[in-house]
Amino acid sequence: VVRGVIADPAPTLKALHKFRKDNDVRAVLLRVESPGGGVGASQEIFREIQRVKKVKPVVCSMGGVAASGGLYISAPCTKIVANPGTITGSIGVILGYTNFEQLFQKIGLRPVVVKSGEYKDIASPVRDMTDAEKEILQNFSDTVHAQFIDDVAEARHLPVEEVRKIADGRIFSGQSA
C-alpha cells in the first residue's frame, strides 16, 4: 500500500524487493492512494516495479486518488484497475515558493544571506527571482516533466506524442482514464 504523499520510498522498495524474491508470491497487488510527491521517490518505486514485473505480475488498484507521483508508480504495473471516480492523471511537475520580501519590509526585517554560489539561494523567499533563476527552474521542470512523459509512454506502451497530449497537469476520472 502506498498511501499519502510519496516522500520516503524505502518501505515500499523493501516490500517490493521482498515480494520479487519470494517464490511463494505469485503476483503483487499495489494499492495506490496518493496525490503524488517527490520525483526521485516516485522514480525509485517505478523502477522497482519494473524489476518485479519481469518475474511476476503487478496489479495496481487505484484508490480515491492516484495522481501525479501516484500515477507515476502505477504506470509500470501489468494491469491498472481504477474506480470510476478515482482522481488520476496530473502528469506534470510543479515547483512553488512564497516570496515574503514585501512582508519583511513592512515589519522592518532585512534578511542577510551569505552563500557559496550564485544560485545557492534560488527561489529565496526574501527576494524576487531573477530571469536567469526562472530559466534554470523552468529547464529543470521541463526536464523532469519529459522524464515523466517518457516513463509513462514506455510503461503503458504508448507513443510519447500521445502521452504528451494529456501531460499538461490535468486530472481525469478513473472512468475516463
Buried (B, 14 or more C-beta within 10 A) or exposed (E): BBEEBBEEBEEBBEBBEEBBEEEEEEEBEBBBBBBBBBBEBBBBBBBBBBEBBEEBEBBBBBBEBBBBBBBBBBBBBBEBEBBEEBBBBBBBBEEEEEBBBEEBEEEEEEEEEEEEEEEEBBBBEBBEBEEEBEEBBEEEBEEBBBBBBEBBBBBBEBEBEEBBEBBEBEBBBBEEB
